[in-house]
Amino acid sequence: MKILFIWLLLISCSFADDATIEVIKKVESLPTLAVEDSSSDYEETFKLQFFKTLVADLNVVSLFNVDRHYRQINFDDKNVATENKDMNYVLRYKMFEDNNGALNIETKLMRANENVFTKNYTMNNKNVYMFVAHTIAYDINEYMDAPSIEWIKKKVIFARLVGAKQSEIVLSDYTLSYQHVLVRGGFNVFPKWANANQDAFYYTSFNDVKPTLKRTELKTGATRVLLSSDGMLICSDISDDSNTLLLTMAPDGQPDIYIYNIQTKKHKKITDYRGIDVNGQFVDDNTIVFVSNRLGYPNIFSKNLESNSIEQMVYYGKSNSACSAHKDYVVYKARESTNTFSSNTFNLHLISRKTDFIRRLTATGVNEFPRFSKDGDAILFIKNYKNQSSLGIIRLNQNKNYLFPLKYGKIQSIDW
């Protein structure tokens, strides 16, 4: 019964100098930016889709107060549109199809009618136009010499619940504009990228006699089994060199954290507690954080892998779970209410290992499964509110949250 309860819990609930101190930027202090479209080869619907995606990306970049009006102009005009003459910056782009049917985009960023940045892009398939928009936003962020937002170009992988014991593993961008089903049929959950190149992923399959951890190559679709275990089996994190997995396993009915070595194909138990130890996350090569009920309720602890020392990380809240770590920071999910006959609120909180500050990152609904970007600039999370499942992005230093709703199904878990 204990293992069944844990599975249900995991599946259903699934910077300034100190990023725990709120940073608030006034909108009026940001430079203004307008976007102008000079495209002619594509239909109006596609042109508007690209425009809206690019504007959304530029808003997420959080460097500009972005004008949302759609305006068209000749690409070679020396002056910006009359309505944009008072803008600090104007981004003008031209989409066209070449002889091979590829999507080409010319861009130029203008200030005072002078080109300050230009770049051209090519994509063989126009259906993945959103990734071009993300790259344009990334390049402008680089031009403005802002902290890197490499995560904006990354692919997201998530499990979507679509029915009773039915799920899909889906490849997408961070806005959910692009979605491609990678695994369907049966119950497959907890996908995790196998490496920084995002060319393979792990996931847990319930379609066999025992919970089974599998690895699929993205390019070929080839899938192989790593190991199976009674009770439960989840890959919760992967080391920076991609050689070590943190697993939650319960071969004897007792959920603990294990390390699995990809090279030797051997696993080793690193926690041994009569209660619940789950969701291990690497802090560095020698330290992990994890969720345990050692205090009689779920809370966040850290452990040095070279010793038996375990340290309590969070002293606020009585139901803390679903953590993610980046260097000195840990983000975790905490229950904020105890309603018996109505929905409870679960918010995300940020703590530093070096200070006592706690920063609440969300306000309403059920916010869960936080995942730091590799550079620590942003946090990806799942938000469930009023029967709507969304993917959320938190820009920590900008103190801004963005939500991208899922059209159907419910997001069970995510990784990027």
Buried (B, 14 or more C-beta within 10 A) or exposed (E): EBBEEBBEBBBEBBBEEBBBEBBEBEEEEBEBBBBBBBBEBBEEEBBEBBBBBBBBBBBBBBBBBBBEEEBEBEBEEEEBBEEBEEBEBBBBBBBBEEEEEEBBBBBBBBBEEEEEBEBEBEBEEBEBBBBBBBBBBBBBBEEBEBEEBBBBBBBBBBBBBEEEEBBBBBBBBBBBBBBEEBBEEEBBBBBBBBEEEBEBBBBBBBEEEBBBBBBBEBEEEEEEEBBBBBBBBBBBBBBEEBEBBBBBBBBEEBBBBBBBEBEEEEBEBBBEBEBBBBBBBBBEEEBBBBBBBBEEEBBBBBBEBEEEEBEEBBEEBEBBBBBBBBBBBBBBBBBBEEEEEEEBBBBBBBBBBEEEEBBEBBEEBBBBBBBBBBEBBBBBBBBBBEEEBBBBBBBBBBBBBBBBEBEEBBBBBBBB
